[in-house]
Amino acid sequence: MNTNEKITQERRLVTAIPGPKSIALQQRRSEVVSTGIATALPVFIERAHGAILVDVDGNQIIDCGSGIGVTTVGHTDARVVDAATAQLKAVTHTLMAVTPYESYVAVAEQLAKHAPISGQVKSILVNSGAEAVENAVKISRKYTGRSGVAVLNCAYHGRTQLTSTMNHKAAPYAAGFGPRAADVFRAPNSFPLHDGLSGEAAAARTIDHLEKTVSAGDLACLVAEPIQGEGGFVVPADGYLAALAKWCKENGIVFIADEVQSGIARTGTVYATEHFGFEPDLILSAKGIAGGLPLAAVTGRAEIMDCTGPGTLGGTFGGNPVSCAAAKAVFELIAEGTPQQNAQRVERVLGGGLRKLQEKHPAIAEVRGKGAMLAIEITKPGTLNPDKELVDKIIAHACKNGVLLLNAGLNYNVLRFLPPVKISDELIADVLAVIDEAFTAAASN
């Protein structure tokens, strides 16, 4: 039996946050770990299960981050742990390009089954979201014979040279790190709260900008997050993505849906793309795909995926057997529908609770998102001016009281919620109570 199952699903504090053992470990860390690695919550986690993190001091913390969307099906899910453990005892690693194994094929079969793309679909497996983005761009350039890469305002795609160039924010991802990648072109996105445009009007603006600044004939691909993550959980207006996909198809541009954060049951469907009524040419998976183990994928139309030739794609650890075994378990859960149903429940309960808080606290300008990918944008009341200071206060209050929250947005004035979809209604109520207290405390000060 997994001992983590004995972790009660409740918030419980036995020391201050951080506790003495975490403080001691933080000192050890400062001596040997680069300061380039940040820390959202300065506690060291010893165990976890469901939606609860247990630190080295014994504090039980409600996790509303899931390792930034990774443990979607819950920490130490029994089926995932059992599958990975069995594979670990059988074969820990063999390169797919040298001596293949069944689990890689099985994961690709599941991706083909669930990807919202018609016709024959194929995949490659890699290690991370950024690596998936890099490979998707590489494949698109080969397929089209073009070099241009279109991205949208508020985008986040990774920390490599190419993906950090593709991000909207230069700092902290690209600023000061030397030359940026060539032929990356940014265009306005759809952001209903701030632009007030319909999906059709926002798409026309995006398309007009790209046609004037780069021209459709020079674009290999357009990369878009169906729901933007780091940029603030921005949900586009209805019809926006479908109009962009239509324009891409008419102009021979590969439409890449970056679902690194929004995919694999996070939003109540297997892919967030399914909410928006369009088909991408390529779709990217990572984060939640293997229940906490490193795995990512590029999935797309067979004629695009096969255009590069043998030996051109892959990597030493891409599609590691242990990660693939865990991913098979995740897809078993998806086949049963439990993660999707839980994500829909989280949207109803947490989303409903956040809207009630919005009625009480005028600093909440908007509640948005889908499934267990929700956010509130915090502004100066009566305006759309960002209030990062208030967000910082809320996060600090929540952390001290055993709730892990994350920020997002270009101005860091968005509170984002990415809990494991297993989070109980009782834990959600506790999270909402702590946030309510944080708003009240901030107002009184």
KEDRENDREN-117798 format. One record per residue (C-alpha): x, y, z; residue in three letters. Coordinates in nm, 3 decimals. Example, Ala and Ser with C-alpha at 12.3 -4.5 7.8 and 13.67 -1.06 7.14 Angstrom:
xx; yy; zz; type
1.230; -0.450; 0.780; ala
1.367; -0.106; 0.714; ser
END
This chain:
xx; yy; zz; type
0.000; 0.000; 0.000; met
0.121; 0.349; -0.081; asn
0.199; 0.515; 0.254; thr
0.109; 0.852; 0.101; asn
-0.253; 0.740; 0.101; glu
-0.245; 0.788; 0.479; lys
-0.206; 1.163; 0.428; ile
-0.535; 1.318; 0.533; thr
-0.683; 1.560; 0.283; gln
-0.687; 1.860; 0.513; glu
-0.484; 2.172; 0.580; arg
-0.289; 2.143; 0.902; arg
-0.015; 2.365; 1.044; leu
0.215; 2.246; 1.321; val
0.486; 2.514; 1.282; thr
0.517; 2.857; 1.132; ala
0.567; 2.861; 0.753; ile
0.851; 2.803; 0.686; pro
0.930; 2.574; 0.978; gly
1.276; 2.517; 1.132; pro
1.364; 2.217; 0.917; lys
1.273; 2.402; 0.599; ser
1.476; 2.702; 0.711; ile
1.779; 2.476; 0.768; ala
1.736; 2.316; 0.426; leu
1.703; 2.659; 0.267; gln
2.043; 2.745; 0.410; gln
2.192; 2.426; 0.260; arg
2.026; 2.506; -0.071; arg
2.171; 2.859; -0.078; ser
2.521; 2.713; -0.069; glu
2.488; 2.479; -0.365; val
2.184; 2.564; -0.581; val
2.194; 2.848; -0.832; ser
1.985; 3.151; -0.746; thr
1.855; 3.123; -1.102; gly
1.611; 2.870; -0.959; ile
1.337; 3.066; -0.782; ala
1.110; 2.956; -0.495; thr
0.740; 3.031; -0.471; ala
0.695; 2.882; -0.124; leu
1.010; 2.838; 0.092; pro
0.920; 2.499; 0.236; val
1.071; 2.163; 0.150; phe
0.824; 1.890; 0.061; ile
0.874; 1.543; 0.202; glu
0.553; 1.366; 0.097; arg
0.239; 1.440; -0.101; ala
-0.090; 1.280; -0.190; his
-0.406; 1.398; -0.361; gly
-0.409; 1.775; -0.321; ala
-0.196; 1.791; -0.005; ile
0.177; 1.862; 0.029; leu
0.349; 1.762; 0.354; val
0.667; 1.952; 0.432; asp
0.965; 1.836; 0.635; val
0.819; 2.002; 0.945; asp
0.492; 1.811; 0.915; gly
0.276; 2.095; 0.786; asn
0.000; 1.993; 0.546; gln
-0.040; 2.247; 0.269; ile
-0.321; 2.268; 0.012; ile
-0.160; 2.261; -0.332; asp
-0.324; 2.498; -0.581; cys
-0.030; 2.477; -0.819; gly
0.026; 2.107; -0.898; ser
0.390; 2.177; -0.982; gly
0.249; 2.430; -1.232; ile
-0.008; 2.194; -1.374; gly
0.185; 1.867; -1.363; val
0.009; 1.653; -1.102; thr
-0.333; 1.699; -1.260; thr
-0.461; 1.356; -1.157; val
-0.332; 1.410; -0.803; gly
-0.006; 1.362; -0.619; his
0.107; 0.998; -0.596; thr
-0.201; 0.862; -0.769; asp
-0.201; 0.490; -0.691; ala
-0.245; 0.375; -1.050; arg
0.034; 0.600; -1.175; val
0.269; 0.495; -0.894; val
0.201; 0.125; -0.946; asp
0.255; 0.147; -1.323; ala
0.579; 0.344; -1.290; ala
0.708; 0.115; -1.014; thr
0.644; -0.199; -1.217; ala
0.819; -0.048; -1.519; gln
1.110; 0.071; -1.305; leu
1.170; -0.288; -1.197; lys
1.153; -0.417; -1.554; ala
1.338; -0.168; -1.780; val
1.446; 0.178; -1.666; thr
1.574; 0.303; -2.000; his
1.635; 0.206; -2.358; thr
1.638; 0.452; -2.644; leu
1.335; 0.425; -2.872; met
1.555; 0.497; -3.175; ala
1.781; 0.201; -3.091; val
1.572; -0.071; -2.926; thr
1.200; 0.018; -2.922; pro
0.948; -0.075; -2.653; tyr
0.572; -0.115; -2.640; glu
0.485; 0.163; -2.394; ser
0.609; 0.436; -2.631; tyr
0.379; 0.301; -2.901; val
0.091; 0.271; -2.655; ala
0.123; 0.636; -2.551; val
0.134; 0.743; -2.916; ala
-0.182; 0.538; -2.977; glu
-0.359; 0.719; -2.693; gln
-0.245; 1.056; -2.824; leu
-0.378; 0.966; -3.169; ala
-0.708; 0.859; -3.015; lys
-0.761; 1.175; -2.811; his
-0.603; 1.451; -3.021; ala
-0.872; 1.677; -3.171; pro
-0.727; 1.627; -3.520; ile
-0.901; 1.436; -3.799; ser
-0.733; 1.178; -4.022; gly
-0.420; 0.979; -3.945; gln
-0.231; 1.120; -3.648; val
0.126; 1.049; -3.535; lys
0.344; 1.159; -3.243; ser
0.696; 1.192; -3.113; ile
0.773; 1.186; -2.740; leu
1.021; 1.424; -2.580; val
1.108; 1.543; -2.231; asn
0.953; 1.885; -2.169; ser
0.709; 2.143; -2.294; gly
0.981; 2.367; -2.432; ala
1.131; 2.072; -2.619; glu
0.789; 1.995; -2.767; ala
0.757; 2.355; -2.887; val
1.106; 2.348; -3.041; glu
1.031; 2.025; -3.226; asn
0.692; 2.148; -3.349; ala
0.855; 2.458; -3.496; val
1.132; 2.248; -3.649; lys
0.879; 2.012; -3.810; ile
0.669; 2.304; -3.937; ser
0.968; 2.471; -4.098; arg
1.065; 2.151; -4.273; lys
0.710; 2.084; -4.390; tyr
0.645; 2.433; -4.528; thr
0.994; 2.531; -4.640; gly
0.941; 2.859; -4.457; arg
1.107; 3.002; -4.148; ser
0.865; 3.250; -3.988; gly
0.707; 3.174; -3.649; val
0.402; 3.373; -3.539; ala
0.315; 3.400; -3.170; val
0.063; 3.601; -2.972; leu
0.080; 3.871; -2.710; asn
0.078; 3.730; -2.355; cys
0.230; 3.403; -2.482; ala
0.458; 3.177; -2.283; tyr
0.631; 2.884; -2.453; his
0.946; 2.800; -2.253; gly
1.300; 2.893; -2.148; arg
1.521; 2.773; -2.434; thr
1.664; 3.025; -2.679; gln
1.382; 2.982; -2.931; leu
1.098; 2.951; -2.682; thr
1.217; 3.239; -2.465; ser
1.219; 3.452; -2.780; thr
0.862; 3.339; -2.844; met
0.749; 3.448; -2.496; asn
0.585; 3.787; -2.456; his
0.786; 3.880; -2.148; lys
1.158; 3.930; -2.204; ala
1.233; 3.934; -1.831; ala
1.311; 3.703; -1.669; pro
1.325; 3.455; -1.957; tyr
1.533; 3.619; -2.232; ala
1.667; 3.955; -2.113; ala
2.045; 3.954; -2.078; gly
2.096; 3.605; -2.220; phe
2.237; 3.708; -2.555; gly
2.106; 3.682; -2.910; pro
1.747; 3.580; -2.955; arg
1.613; 3.347; -3.219; ala
1.541; 3.487; -3.562; ala
1.213; 3.502; -3.754; asp
0.977; 3.516; -3.457; val
0.689; 3.759; -3.504; phe
0.444; 3.869; -3.233; arg
0.085; 3.973; -3.296; ala
-0.207; 4.100; -3.084; pro
-0.410; 3.831; -2.911; asn
-0.771; 3.815; -2.799; ser
-0.810; 3.943; -2.443; phe
-1.179; 4.022; -2.390; pro
-1.140; 4.198; -2.054; leu
-0.889; 4.445; -2.196; his
-0.975; 4.481; -2.565; asp
-1.353; 4.433; -2.563; gly
-1.338; 4.275; -2.909; leu
-1.544; 3.988; -3.043; ser
-1.355; 3.681; -3.156; gly
-1.407; 3.777; -3.519; glu
-1.278; 4.132; -3.467; ala
-0.980; 4.017; -3.259; ala
-0.886; 3.758; -3.523; ala
-0.909; 4.019; -3.798; ala
-0.670; 4.239; -3.598; arg
-0.424; 3.953; -3.547; thr
-0.433; 3.851; -3.912; ile
-0.400; 4.209; -4.039; asp
-0.097; 4.263; -3.817; his
0.077; 3.947; -3.939; leu
0.001; 4.007; -4.303; glu
0.142; 4.357; -4.283; lys
0.448; 4.285; -4.069; thr
0.566; 3.950; -4.202; val
0.323; 3.826; -4.475; ser
0.147; 3.492; -4.465; ala
0.375; 3.346; -4.731; gly
0.676; 3.367; -4.501; asp
0.515; 3.197; -4.201; leu
0.585; 2.832; -4.126; ala
0.355; 2.822; -3.824; cys
0.137; 3.008; -3.581; leu
0.177; 2.889; -3.221; val
-0.109; 2.961; -2.983; ala
-0.209; 2.849; -2.635; glu
-0.587; 2.787; -2.644; pro
-0.591; 2.925; -2.289; ile
-0.279; 3.127; -2.221; gln
-0.096; 3.015; -1.908; gly
0.184; 3.232; -1.776; glu
0.029; 3.528; -1.958; gly
-0.264; 3.528; -1.717; gly
-0.497; 3.238; -1.803; phe
-0.639; 3.444; -2.086; val
-0.944; 3.283; -2.246; val
-0.999; 3.414; -2.602; pro
-1.333; 3.540; -2.728; ala
-1.555; 3.286; -2.901; asp
-1.457; 3.230; -3.262; gly
-1.108; 3.378; -3.232; tyr
-0.905; 3.058; -3.257; leu
-1.132; 2.909; -3.523; ala
-1.082; 3.217; -3.740; ala
-0.704; 3.198; -3.699; leu
-0.708; 2.826; -3.786; ala
-0.911; 2.899; -4.101; lys
-0.664; 3.168; -4.208; trp
-0.371; 2.935; -4.146; cys
-0.529; 2.661; -4.356; lys
-0.596; 2.901; -4.642; glu
-0.235; 3.017; -4.639; asn
-0.048; 2.690; -4.581; gly
0.056; 2.786; -4.228; ile
0.083; 2.510; -3.967; val
-0.139; 2.589; -3.669; phe
0.025; 2.463; -3.349; ile
-0.190; 2.441; -3.035; ala
0.044; 2.468; -2.736; asp
-0.144; 2.266; -2.475; glu
0.156; 2.209; -2.250; val
-0.037; 2.357; -1.956; gln
-0.400; 2.335; -2.066; ser
-0.403; 1.980; -2.202; gly
-0.460; 1.631; -2.056; ile
-0.792; 1.681; -1.874; ala
-0.692; 2.007; -1.705; arg
-0.989; 2.206; -1.842; thr
-1.258; 1.938; -1.822; gly
-1.192; 1.798; -2.169; thr
-0.883; 1.604; -2.274; val
-0.759; 1.913; -2.460; tyr
-0.870; 2.274; -2.411; ala
-0.885; 2.302; -2.791; thr
-1.211; 2.108; -2.774; glu
-1.382; 2.407; -2.612; his
-1.315; 2.635; -2.908; phe
-1.440; 2.456; -3.218; gly
-1.131; 2.423; -3.437; phe
-0.870; 2.167; -3.543; glu
-0.501; 2.243; -3.508; pro
-0.242; 2.080; -3.733; asp
-0.012; 1.997; -3.441; leu
-0.092; 1.981; -3.070; ile
0.157; 1.979; -2.784; leu
0.125; 1.786; -2.457; ser
0.342; 1.787; -2.145; ala
0.299; 1.864; -1.772; lys
0.001; 1.646; -1.673; gly
0.057; 1.370; -1.928; ile
0.256; 1.136; -1.702; ala
0.116; 1.213; -1.357; gly
0.433; 1.383; -1.232; gly
0.703; 1.218; -1.442; leu
0.886; 1.402; -1.723; pro
0.724; 1.348; -2.063; leu
0.599; 1.561; -2.349; ala
0.470; 1.505; -2.700; ala
0.423; 1.659; -3.040; val
0.115; 1.512; -3.206; thr
-0.022; 1.600; -3.546; gly
-0.128; 1.520; -3.897; arg
0.073; 1.226; -4.029; ala
0.187; 1.404; -4.346; glu
0.337; 1.682; -4.134; ile
0.486; 1.456; -3.868; met
0.650; 1.231; -4.130; asp
0.804; 1.510; -4.339; cys
1.144; 1.530; -4.170; thr
1.283; 1.183; -4.245; gly
1.440; 0.910; -4.026; pro
1.686; 1.017; -3.760; gly
1.584; 1.383; -3.762; thr
1.372; 1.376; -3.447; leu
1.415; 1.232; -3.100; gly
1.656; 1.246; -2.808; gly
1.819; 1.024; -2.551; thr
1.552; 1.041; -2.282; phe
1.247; 1.129; -2.491; gly
0.971; 0.881; -2.414; gly
1.153; 0.709; -2.128; asn
0.983; 0.375; -2.048; pro
0.901; 0.468; -1.686; val
0.742; 0.795; -1.791; ser
0.550; 0.616; -2.067; cys
0.418; 0.360; -1.818; ala
0.292; 0.644; -1.599; ala
0.133; 0.812; -1.900; ala
-0.050; 0.490; -1.990; lys
-0.200; 0.494; -1.640; ala
-0.308; 0.856; -1.683; val
-0.480; 0.769; -2.011; phe
-0.656; 0.480; -1.838; glu
-0.801; 0.731; -1.594; leu
-0.897; 0.959; -1.882; ile
-1.073; 0.668; -2.057; ala
-1.285; 0.628; -1.743; glu
-1.362; 1.001; -1.750; gly
-1.274; 1.067; -1.388; thr
-1.017; 1.347; -1.435; pro
-1.241; 1.533; -1.680; gln
-1.543; 1.504; -1.449; gln
-1.338; 1.620; -1.153; asn
-1.205; 1.919; -1.348; ala
-1.562; 2.015; -1.436; gln
-1.655; 1.988; -1.069; arg
-1.361; 2.211; -0.973; val
-1.483; 2.472; -1.221; glu
-1.831; 2.466; -1.069; arg
-1.721; 2.475; -0.705; val
-1.403; 2.683; -0.715; leu
-1.520; 2.903; -1.002; gly
-1.852; 2.964; -0.827; gly
-1.674; 3.046; -0.504; gly
-1.439; 3.289; -0.675; leu
-1.735; 3.468; -0.835; arg
-1.889; 3.509; -0.489; lys
-1.561; 3.660; -0.371; leu
-1.574; 3.894; -0.672; gln
-1.910; 4.026; -0.549; glu
-1.752; 4.098; -0.210; lys
-1.411; 4.232; -0.315; his
-1.411; 4.499; -0.589; pro
-1.040; 4.442; -0.661; ala
-1.135; 4.122; -0.847; ile
-1.186; 4.249; -1.202; ala
-1.256; 3.911; -1.358; glu
-1.288; 3.542; -1.284; val
-1.190; 3.335; -1.587; arg
-1.072; 2.996; -1.706; gly
-1.208; 2.649; -1.761; lys
-1.206; 2.332; -1.554; gly
-0.927; 2.327; -1.298; ala
-0.744; 2.608; -1.480; met
-0.895; 2.920; -1.323; leu
-0.776; 3.269; -1.240; ala
-0.879; 3.600; -1.092; ile
-0.735; 3.926; -1.222; glu
-0.668; 4.182; -0.948; ile
-0.685; 4.552; -1.031; thr
-0.733; 4.883; -0.858; lys
-1.109; 4.895; -0.792; pro
-1.305; 5.066; -1.066; gly
-1.013; 5.046; -1.312; thr
-0.816; 4.791; -1.510; leu
-0.489; 4.911; -1.358; asn
-0.298; 4.608; -1.226; pro
-0.250; 4.565; -0.852; asp
0.054; 4.339; -0.815; lys
0.106; 4.455; -0.456; glu
-0.231; 4.316; -0.350; leu
-0.161; 3.986; -0.527; val
0.170; 3.960; -0.341; asp
-0.008; 4.020; -0.009; lys
-0.272; 3.757; -0.082; ile
-0.013; 3.498; -0.182; ile
0.197; 3.572; 0.127; ala
-0.106; 3.544; 0.356; his
-0.215; 3.220; 0.192; ala
0.132; 3.067; 0.213; cys
0.163; 3.150; 0.584; lys
-0.170; 2.980; 0.636; asn
-0.096; 2.663; 0.441; gly
-0.233; 2.735; 0.093; val
0.005; 2.739; -0.203; leu
-0.099; 2.998; -0.463; leu
0.078; 3.117; -0.777; leu
0.068; 3.443; -0.969; asn
0.060; 3.499; -1.345; ala
0.005; 3.774; -1.601; gly
0.230; 4.025; -1.771; leu
0.203; 4.246; -1.462; asn
0.189; 3.960; -1.209; tyr
-0.156; 4.076; -1.101; asn
-0.335; 3.747; -1.167; val
-0.391; 3.471; -0.912; leu
-0.398; 3.137; -1.091; arg
-0.544; 2.814; -0.964; phe
-0.409; 2.480; -1.092; leu
-0.507; 2.234; -0.819; pro
-0.503; 1.859; -0.873; pro
-0.848; 1.777; -1.007; val
-0.897; 1.541; -0.712; lys
-0.912; 1.833; -0.471; ile
-1.221; 1.792; -0.254; ser
-1.504; 2.041; -0.220; asp
-1.405; 2.077; 0.146; glu
-1.049; 2.176; 0.055; leu
-1.181; 2.419; -0.205; ile
-1.401; 2.580; 0.061; ala
-1.095; 2.609; 0.287; asp
-0.891; 2.773; 0.008; val
-1.170; 3.024; -0.057; leu
-1.193; 3.108; 0.312; ala
-0.820; 3.176; 0.332; val
-0.833; 3.397; 0.023; ile
-1.130; 3.586; 0.165; asp
-0.933; 3.643; 0.486; glu
-0.637; 3.765; 0.281; ala
-0.846; 4.024; 0.098; phe
-0.998; 4.144; 0.425; thr
-0.659; 4.163; 0.597; ala
-0.510; 4.357; 0.306; ala
-0.801; 4.603; 0.308; ala
-0.772; 4.662; 0.682; ser
-0.402; 4.741; 0.644; asn
END
